[in-house]
Amino acid sequence: MLKLIACVLMLIDHIGYFFFDFLPQDVAVLARVAGRLAFPLFAYSVALGFRRTRSPLRYLLRMALFAAAAEGIIHGTAVWTGFDFAPNVLITFTSAILVLIGYDLATRSWHDCVATMKLARSAAAPGLPTLDYPVRIPFGETGLTPATGLALGTLFGAAGLALLLLIRPDYGLYGLLHVLVFHQTAARIPTEELARDQIDALRTRTWICIAALNLLYFPFRVLVQHVGLDWALIQLISILALPLLFLRLPDPKPGGVVKYGFYLFYPLHIALLMLLSQALR
């Protein structure tokens, strides 16, 4: 349900973007403002999907393949229609998944411990010495030693950051940090057995972290990225998407259509809007 709401908000946002010159200015601005609520919902969905997936590498591969396909569709249409469009946000999510895999490898391998097992003495041979066998118990479920997990985790994390810095996709570091924050806060609520006070604490932490991220990123956008003050202020409205995460909307296991629908809807609706906008000029 959240993904569907996010898709509708994204569509409204992009209608305001591509048809800004054809709509009344107030309507176009309202469409862009409404669209600010879409990205946090998608970032939360990625963080939640990562926590739920049985195979992070398969999740990464799926996101990367759809990111490449989407970039081909969007970039090709943009070149043909004359639009200037940043590399697509699925690349940002691919980067985020790489960093999350790196984080898991680097931290969960340290959860393992070594236990000592003793062979029971046989009644037939009571004089034999007791033998101790060290057994490694992988609580972190990585199957890696801490040193190996740290090394591989660092490589995955560095690859994610390099992808982000080299390609500079839509939302960039700001988007990556959203996924990381949700992974450690709101996405834990539906995936862990938590007491009521723990859920309330995670909700509070989500509000604090997302608000702090946006407020700290605001001067960076204005002073470093040279984003207009009005647009930087409008982006702060994205914080208001958080109540939607806590509405307990129906969240059944998605079928194939829902699961892959967003990946197809994202590039196709952008390409269609670019073509329609170009046709009206």
C-alpha positions as CSV (number, residue, x, y, z in Angstrom):
1,M,0.0,0.0,0.0
2,L,2.8,2.4,0.9
3,K,4.5,1.8,-2.5
4,L,1.2,2.5,-4.3
5,I,0.8,5.8,-2.4
6,A,4.4,6.7,-3.2
7,C,3.9,5.9,-6.9
8,V,0.8,8.2,-7.0
9,L,2.7,11.0,-5.2
10,M,5.7,10.5,-7.6
11,L,3.4,10.7,-10.6
12,I,1.9,14.0,-9.3
13,D,5.4,15.4,-8.7
14,H,6.6,14.5,-12.2
15,I,3.5,15.9,-13.8
16,G,4.3,19.2,-12.0
17,Y,7.9,19.0,-13.2
18,F,7.4,18.1,-16.9
19,F,4.3,20.3,-17.4
20,F,5.3,23.2,-15.2
21,D,5.0,25.6,-18.2
22,F,1.5,24.3,-19.1
23,L,-0.1,24.3,-15.7
24,P,-1.2,27.3,-13.5
25,Q,1.8,28.1,-11.4
26,D,0.0,27.4,-8.1
27,V,-1.1,23.9,-9.3
28,A,2.4,23.1,-10.6
29,V,4.0,24.1,-7.3
30,L,1.5,22.2,-5.3
31,A,2.2,19.1,-7.4
32,R,5.9,19.5,-6.7
33,V,5.3,20.0,-3.0
34,A,3.1,16.8,-2.8
35,G,5.8,14.9,-4.6
36,R,8.3,15.6,-1.7
37,L,6.4,13.0,0.3
38,A,7.2,10.2,-2.2
39,F,10.9,9.7,-1.8
40,P,10.9,8.9,2.0
41,L,8.3,6.2,1.3
42,F,10.4,4.6,-1.4
43,A,13.5,4.8,0.8
44,Y,11.6,3.1,3.7
45,S,10.4,0.4,1.3
46,V,14.0,-0.3,0.2
47,A,15.2,-0.5,3.8
48,L,12.2,-2.8,4.7
49,G,12.8,-4.9,1.7
50,F,16.5,-5.4,2.7
51,R,15.5,-6.5,6.2
52,R,12.9,-8.9,4.8
53,T,14.9,-10.5,2.0
54,R,16.4,-13.9,2.3
55,S,19.1,-13.1,-0.2
56,P,20.6,-9.6,0.0
57,L,22.8,-10.3,-3.0
58,R,19.8,-11.3,-5.1
59,Y,18.0,-8.1,-3.9
60,L,21.1,-6.1,-5.0
61,L,21.2,-7.8,-8.4
62,R,17.6,-7.1,-9.0
63,M,17.9,-3.5,-8.1
64,A,21.0,-3.1,-10.2
65,L,19.5,-4.7,-13.3
66,F,16.3,-2.5,-13.1
67,A,18.5,0.6,-12.4
68,A,20.5,-0.1,-15.6
69,A,17.3,-0.8,-17.6
70,A,15.6,2.4,-16.2
71,E,18.7,4.5,-17.0
72,G,18.6,3.3,-20.6
73,I,14.9,4.1,-21.0
74,I,15.1,7.5,-19.2
75,H,18.4,8.7,-20.7
76,G,17.4,7.7,-24.2
77,T,14.1,9.5,-24.0
78,A,15.7,12.5,-22.4
79,V,18.3,12.8,-25.2
80,W,15.5,12.5,-27.9
81,T,13.2,15.0,-26.3
82,G,15.9,17.5,-25.1
83,F,15.3,17.1,-21.4
84,D,18.1,17.3,-18.8
85,F,17.5,14.5,-16.3
86,A,19.8,13.3,-13.5
87,P,20.7,9.6,-13.4
88,N,17.8,7.7,-12.0
89,V,17.1,7.1,-8.3
90,L,17.3,3.3,-8.6
91,I,21.1,3.8,-8.8
92,T,20.9,5.5,-5.4
93,F,19.0,2.6,-4.0
94,T,21.5,0.2,-5.5
95,S,24.3,2.1,-3.8
96,A,22.3,2.0,-0.5
97,I,21.9,-1.8,-0.7
98,L,25.6,-2.2,-1.3
99,V,26.4,-0.2,1.8
100,L,23.8,-2.1,3.8
101,I,25.4,-5.4,2.7
102,G,28.7,-4.1,3.7
103,Y,27.4,-3.0,7.1
104,D,25.9,-6.4,7.8
105,L,29.1,-8.2,6.8
106,A,31.2,-5.9,8.9
107,T,29.1,-6.0,12.0
108,R,27.2,-9.4,12.1
109,S,30.4,-11.5,11.8
110,W,31.4,-10.1,15.2
111,H,28.3,-11.7,16.7
112,D,29.8,-15.2,16.4
113,C,31.4,-16.9,19.4
114,V,33.4,-20.0,20.1
115,A,32.0,-22.7,22.4
116,T,33.8,-25.6,23.9
117,M,32.3,-29.1,23.6
118,K,33.4,-32.0,25.8
119,L,33.0,-35.6,24.9
120,A,31.2,-37.5,27.6
121,R,33.3,-40.2,29.3
122,S,32.5,-43.7,28.3
123,A,31.6,-46.0,31.1
124,A,33.7,-48.7,29.4
125,A,36.8,-46.6,29.4
126,P,36.6,-44.2,32.4
127,G,40.3,-43.6,32.5
128,L,40.6,-41.9,29.1
129,P,41.2,-38.1,29.3
130,T,38.4,-35.7,28.4
131,L,38.8,-34.1,25.0
132,D,37.7,-30.5,24.4
133,Y,36.5,-29.4,20.9
134,P,36.1,-25.7,20.1
135,V,33.0,-25.1,18.0
136,R,32.3,-21.8,16.3
137,I,28.6,-20.7,16.6
138,P,27.6,-18.2,13.9
139,F,25.0,-16.0,15.6
140,G,25.5,-13.4,12.9
141,E,24.7,-16.0,10.2
142,T,27.5,-14.7,8.0
143,G,29.7,-17.7,8.3
144,L,32.7,-15.3,8.2
145,T,35.4,-14.6,10.7
146,P,35.4,-11.0,12.1
147,A,38.5,-10.1,10.0
148,T,37.0,-11.4,6.8
149,G,33.6,-9.9,7.5
150,L,35.2,-6.5,8.2
151,A,37.3,-6.6,5.0
152,L,34.4,-7.7,2.7
153,G,32.1,-5.2,4.4
154,T,34.5,-2.4,3.9
155,L,34.8,-3.3,0.2
156,F,31.0,-3.4,-0.3
157,G,30.5,-0.1,1.5
158,A,33.3,1.5,-0.5
159,A,31.8,0.2,-3.7
160,G,28.4,1.7,-2.8
161,L,29.9,5.1,-2.0
162,A,32.0,5.0,-5.2
163,L,29.0,4.3,-7.3
164,L,27.2,7.2,-5.7
165,L,30.1,9.7,-6.1
166,L,31.0,8.7,-9.7
167,I,27.5,8.6,-11.2
168,R,25.8,11.2,-9.0
169,P,22.3,9.9,-9.3
170,D,19.1,11.6,-8.2
171,Y,18.9,12.3,-4.4
172,G,22.5,11.0,-4.1
173,L,24.0,11.0,-0.6
174,Y,20.8,12.5,0.8
175,G,18.9,9.5,-0.5
176,L,21.5,7.0,0.7
177,L,21.4,8.4,4.3
178,H,17.5,8.1,4.3
179,V,17.7,4.4,3.5
180,L,20.4,3.8,6.2
181,V,18.4,5.7,8.8
182,F,15.2,3.8,8.0
183,H,17.1,0.5,8.2
184,Q,18.1,1.3,11.7
185,T,14.8,2.7,12.9
186,A,11.4,2.4,11.2
187,A,12.1,-0.7,9.2
188,R,12.8,-2.6,12.3
189,I,9.2,-2.2,13.6
190,P,7.5,-4.7,11.3
191,T,10.5,-7.1,11.1
192,E,11.3,-7.7,14.8
193,E,9.5,-8.9,17.8
194,L,9.3,-5.7,19.9
195,A,7.6,-4.5,23.0
196,R,5.3,-1.5,22.9
197,D,7.9,0.8,24.5
198,Q,10.5,-0.3,22.0
199,I,8.2,0.5,19.1
200,D,7.5,3.9,20.5
201,A,11.2,4.5,21.0
202,L,11.9,3.5,17.4
203,R,9.2,5.9,16.1
204,T,10.7,8.7,18.2
205,R,14.2,7.9,16.9
206,T,12.9,7.9,13.3
207,W,11.4,11.4,13.7
208,I,14.6,12.7,15.3
209,C,17.0,11.2,12.8
210,I,15.0,12.1,9.7
211,A,14.4,15.7,10.9
212,A,18.1,16.1,11.8
213,L,19.2,14.7,8.4
214,N,17.0,17.2,6.6
215,L,17.9,20.1,8.7
216,L,21.6,19.4,8.5
217,Y,21.4,18.8,4.7
218,F,19.5,22.1,4.2
219,P,22.6,24.4,4.4
220,F,24.6,21.9,2.3
221,R,22.0,22.1,-0.5
222,V,22.0,25.9,-0.4
223,L,25.7,26.7,0.1
224,V,27.4,23.8,-1.7
225,Q,24.9,22.5,-4.2
226,H,23.6,26.0,-4.9
227,V,20.0,24.9,-4.8
228,G,17.5,27.8,-4.6
229,L,16.4,28.7,-1.1
230,D,12.7,28.2,-1.9
231,W,13.3,24.7,-3.3
232,A,15.5,23.7,-0.4
233,L,12.7,24.8,2.0
234,I,10.2,22.8,0.0
235,Q,12.3,19.7,0.4
236,L,11.9,19.9,4.2
237,I,8.2,19.0,3.7
238,S,9.4,15.4,3.0
239,I,9.6,15.0,6.8
240,L,5.8,15.0,6.8
241,A,5.8,11.6,5.0
242,L,6.7,9.9,8.3
243,P,3.2,9.6,9.7
244,L,2.3,7.4,6.6
245,L,4.9,4.9,7.8
246,F,3.2,4.4,11.1
247,L,-0.4,4.1,9.9
248,R,-0.3,0.3,9.9
249,L,-1.6,0.1,6.4
250,P,-2.1,-3.4,5.0
251,D,1.3,-4.8,4.1
252,P,0.8,-8.3,2.8
253,K,3.6,-10.2,1.0
254,P,3.7,-8.7,-2.5
255,G,2.9,-10.7,-5.5
256,G,4.9,-10.5,-8.7
257,V,2.9,-7.7,-10.2
258,V,3.2,-5.5,-7.1
259,K,6.8,-6.6,-6.5
260,Y,8.1,-5.6,-9.9
261,G,5.4,-3.0,-10.8
262,F,7.3,-0.1,-9.3
263,Y,10.5,-1.0,-11.2
264,L,8.6,-0.8,-14.5
265,F,6.3,2.1,-13.6
266,Y,9.2,4.3,-12.6
267,P,11.1,4.6,-16.0
268,L,8.0,4.1,-18.2
269,H,5.9,6.9,-16.7
270,I,8.9,9.4,-16.9
271,A,9.5,8.5,-20.5
272,L,5.8,8.9,-21.3
273,L,5.6,12.3,-19.6
274,M,8.7,13.5,-21.4
275,L,7.2,12.5,-24.7
276,L,3.8,14.2,-23.9
277,S,5.5,17.3,-22.7
278,Q,7.6,17.5,-25.9
279,A,4.6,16.9,-28.1
280,L,2.9,20.0,-26.5
281,R,5.8,22.3,-27.1
